[in-house]
């Protein structure tokens, strides 16, 4: 863990705590709840979409640990611990799995000990880091992960917090250049081209209340983030439509894209 000291400014809404509120968590403050409710007012389906995003994480990790045989996970933008964390799912499938969590929210730092419990056969670690600066993340991750062997890089619910001018594609390229062929990239990205009017209204309301602004993107813009890896079927789809469980309700539209790609060279 990092040694940074934080001032907890609970008067300003923070993305991880707003997300926690939408998931039904309790690790949030009045400013977070107000911001979350204001978005709900103009985008009533936000909680369903956020749950779909979280459920995708679970299915993707289970597939990666199971069918793909991945035993190392770099989860950047971890968020506040909730049911079904990456290490819980991966180590249920394969107890020897090694997981490194990364986040820059001081509330997540407080809860890091909850993330650091896992299988004795595997390992879990937490890095206080920012996706905008991949180099120190990768340097510290090497203490837990063997970057000479395949790694699943997870960017779930975080890419929309990286503005276009901050070069998210370049950040992804740097991360994936550090891991070998056979590694995977799993991403989600809030959509600008699904439920368009509500999504736009929700983004405007969110950006007026939360310190870190969000950038919604189209399916094509999301697909461009996976230009290098081979896409795993069914490709870039709405979160709830990526390898859904039998009997899952797919009738609703979810304003969020999801995909998993495999690095081939």
C-alpha positions in Angstrom: 0.0 0.0 0.0 1.0 3.6 -0.6 1.9 6.0 2.2 0.0 9.0 0.9 -2.0 11.0 3.4 -5.5 12.2 2.5 -7.8 14.8 3.6 -11.3 13.3 3.6 -13.5 15.9 2.0 -16.9 14.4 2.5 -18.6 17.5 1.2 -17.7 16.6 -2.4 -19.2 13.6 -4.1 -16.7 10.9 -5.2 -17.2 8.4 -8.0 -16.5 5.3 -5.8 -18.9 6.4 -3.1 -21.6 7.4 -5.5 -21.2 3.9 -7.2 -21.4 2.3 -3.7 -24.7 4.1 -3.0 -26.2 2.9 -6.3 -25.2 -0.7 -5.4 -27.0 -0.3 -2.1 -23.8 0.0 0.0 -23.3 2.1 3.2 -19.8 3.5 2.6 -21.0 6.9 1.3 -21.7 10.4 2.6 -24.5 12.9 2.2 -22.8 14.6 -0.8 -22.5 11.2 -2.5 -26.1 10.3 -1.8 -27.4 13.7 -3.1 -25.4 13.3 -6.3 -26.6 9.8 -6.7 -30.2 10.7 -6.2 -30.0 13.6 -8.6 -28.8 11.3 -11.3 -31.6 8.8 -10.5 -34.1 11.6 -10.9 -33.2 12.1 -14.6 -32.1 8.5 -15.3 -34.3 6.1 -13.3 -32.6 3.0 -14.7 -29.1 3.8 -13.4 -29.2 1.3 -10.5 -30.1 -1.5 -12.9 -27.2 -0.5 -15.2 -24.8 -0.3 -12.3 -25.8 -3.7 -11.1 -25.4 -5.1 -14.7 -21.8 -3.6 -14.7 -21.0 -5.3 -11.4 -22.5 -8.6 -12.5 -20.4 -8.5 -15.7 -17.3 -8.4 -13.5 -18.4 -11.6 -11.8 -19.1 -13.5 -15.0 -15.9 -12.2 -16.7 -13.7 -13.2 -13.7 -15.3 -16.6 -13.5 -14.8 -17.2 -17.2 -11.2 -16.0 -17.1 -10.3 -18.2 -14.1 -12.3 -21.1 -15.4 -12.4 -21.5 -19.2 -9.4 -19.3 -19.9 -7.3 -20.7 -17.1 -6.0 -17.3 -15.9 -4.4 -17.2 -12.5 -3.4 -13.6 -12.2 -5.6 -10.5 -12.1 -4.8 -6.8 -12.1 -8.0 -5.1 -11.1 -7.7 -1.3 -11.6 -10.4 1.0 -10.3 -11.4 -1.6 -7.7 -14.0 0.5 -5.8 -15.3 0.0 -2.4 -15.6 -3.8 -1.5 -18.9 -5.3 -2.3 -20.2 -8.9 -2.6 -18.4 -10.8 -5.3 -15.0 -9.2 -5.3 -12.5 -10.3 -7.9 -10.4 -12.4 -5.5 -13.4 -14.2 -4.1 -14.6 -15.3 -7.5 -11.2 -16.1 -8.9 -10.0 -18.1 -5.9 -13.3 -20.0 -5.7 -12.5 -21.3 -9.1 -8.8 -21.6 -8.6 -7.5 -21.1 -5.1 -4.0 -20.3 -6.3 -5.1 -17.2 -8.1 -3.2 -14.0 -7.4 -5.0 -10.7 -7.4 -3.7 -7.1 -7.3 -6.3 -4.4 -6.6 -5.7 -0.7 -7.5 -7.6 2.4 -6.6 -6.9 6.0 -5.6 -10.0 6.6 -3.4 -9.1 7.1 0.3 -12.3 5.3 1.3 -11.1 2.2 -0.6 -7.8 2.5 1.1 -9.6 2.3 4.5 -11.3 -0.8 3.3 -8.2 -2.4 1.7 -7.8 -4.9 4.6 -11.1 -6.4 3.5 -9.7 -6.9 0.1 -6.5 -8.5 1.4 -8.2 -11.6 2.7 -8.2 -14.6 0.4 -7.1 -18.1 -0.2 -3.9 -19.2 1.5 -2.9 -20.9 -1.8 -3.0 -17.6 -3.7 -2.3 -14.0 -2.9 -4.1 -10.6 -2.8 -2.6 -7.2 -2.6 -3.7 -3.6 -2.9 -2.0 -0.7 -4.6 -2.8 3.0 -3.9 -2.5 4.2 -7.5 -4.2 6.1 -10.4 -4.9 4.6 -13.7 -3.7 7.8 -15.4 -0.2 6.8 -14.3 0.3 3.1 -15.2 4.1 2.8 -14.6 4.2 2.8 -10.8 1.1 0.5 -10.8 3.0 -2.0 -12.9 6.2 -1.7 -10.9 4.4 -2.4 -7.7 2.2 -5.1 -9.2 5.4 -7.1 -10.0 5.8 -7.7 -6.3 2.7 -10.0 -6.4 2.2 -10.9 -10.1 4.6 -12.5 -12.5 4.2 -10.3 -15.5 6.0 -12.8 -17.6 3.0 -15.0 -17.4 -0.6 -14.2 -18.6 -2.5 -11.6 -16.6 -6.1 -10.5 -16.8 -6.2 -6.7 -16.7 -9.6 -5.5 -15.5 -10.8 -2.0 -16.2 -14.4 -2.3 -14.9 -16.3 0.9 -14.2 -13.3 3.2 -14.5 -12.6 4.1 -18.1 -15.4 6.7 -18.2 -13.4 8.6 -15.5 -10.5 9.1 -17.9 -11.2 12.0 -20.3 -10.4 11.7 -24.0 -7.6 14.3 -23.6 -6.0 12.0 -20.9 -5.5 9.4 -23.7 -7.3 6.3 -22.3 -6.2 4.3 -25.4 -2.6 5.1 -24.6 -3.0 4.1 -21.0 -4.5 0.7 -22.1 -1.7 0.2 -24.6 0.9 0.8 -21.8 -0.8 -1.7 -19.5 -1.1 -4.4 -22.2 2.4 -3.9 -23.4 3.6 -5.0 -20.0 1.9 -8.4 -20.1 2.6 -11.3 -22.4 0.5 -12.8 -25.2 -2.2 -14.9 -23.7 -3.2 -12.2 -21.3 -6.7 -10.6 -21.3 -8.2 -7.2 -21.1 -11.8 -6.9 -19.7 -13.5 -3.5 -19.8 -16.8 -1.8 -19.3 -17.7 1.7 -20.5 -20.9 3.7 -19.9 -22.6 4.2 -23.3 -23.6 7.4 -25.0 -25.6 5.6 -27.7 -28.0 3.5 -25.6 -31.0 5.2 -24.0 -29.4 8.4 -25.4 -31.5 11.1 -23.9 -31.5 9.7 -20.3 -27.8 8.8 -20.6 -27.0 12.4 -21.6 -29.1 13.9 -18.9 -27.6 11.6 -16.3 -24.0 12.5 -17.4 -24.8 16.2 -17.2 -26.3 15.9 -13.7 -23.4 13.6 -12.6 -20.7 16.0 -13.9 -22.3 18.9 -12.1 -22.1 17.2 -8.7 -19.1 14.8 -8.7 -15.4 15.9 -8.6 -14.2 13.5 -11.3 -16.2 14.0 -14.5 -17.5 11.1 -16.6 -17.2 10.6 -20.3 -19.7 8.3 -22.0 -18.7 6.6 -25.2 -20.3 4.8 -28.2 -19.9 1.1 -29.0 -17.4 1.9 -31.7 -15.4 4.1 -29.4 -15.4 1.3 -26.8 -14.4 -1.3 -29.4 -11.4 0.9 -30.3 -10.0 0.3 -26.8 -9.7 -3.4 -27.7 -8.0 -2.9 -31.1 -5.1 -5.1 -30.2 -6.6 -8.2 -28.5 -8.8 -10.8 -30.2 -12.3 -10.2 -28.9 -13.9 -13.0 -26.9 -17.4 -13.9 -28.1 -19.9 -12.2 -28.1 -17.7 -9.2 -28.6 -18.6 -5.7 -27.5 -22.1 -5.9 -26.1 -24.3 -4.4 -23.4 -23.0 -5.5 -20.0 -25.9 -8.0 -19.3 -25.5 -9.6 -22.7 -21.9 -10.8 -22.3 -22.2 -14.5 -21.7 -25.4 -14.2 -19.6 -26.5 -16.8 -17.2 -29.2 -19.2 -18.3 -32.6 -17.6 -17.9 -31.2 -14.0 -17.5 -33.6 -11.2 -18.4 -32.2 -9.6 -21.5 -35.3 -7.6 -22.4 -34.1 -4.3 -21.0 -31.5 -2.0 -22.5 -28.4 -1.3 -20.4 -26.5 1.9 -21.1 -23.1 0.3 -20.8 -20.7 -1.6 -23.0 -18.6 -4.6 -22.0 -16.0 -6.8 -23.7 -13.1 -9.1 -23.1 -10.2 -9.4 -25.4 -7.1 -11.7 -25.6 -3.7 -10.4 -26.4 -2.2 -12.4 -29.2 1.1 -10.7 -29.9 
